[in-house]
Amino acid sequence: MKLKHTGKTYTTQPAIIRGRHSAFNLSGSWLKTMGWDDLHSQGCLMVNGQPVPLVHHAAAATQVSEVYVISKVTIAPRTGQAVRVVIPDI
């Protein structure tokens, strides 16, 4: 993960949890290990003394019935990968 505000790259191992309300979640223990502070009252993370605003996206207004993966993809456990898809409804 690279933060635009600091220019620094951080190693993460995100887990995707079906039904989770957020697309990307930073656990409190990971934040503590990195020395970051989650300032809920200000809507930002404090990283190396710099505030990094958190962006909250509204849920997608468009619902689709089907999504197709363009090619066969195997994603190993505890890894991540971008997957190209086709959404015929859009």
Secondary structure, 3 states (H helix, E strand, C coil): CECCCCCCECCCCCCCCCCCCCCCCCCHHHHHHHCCEEEHHHCEEEECCEEEECCCCCCCCCCCCCCEECCCCCCCCCCCCCCCEECCCC
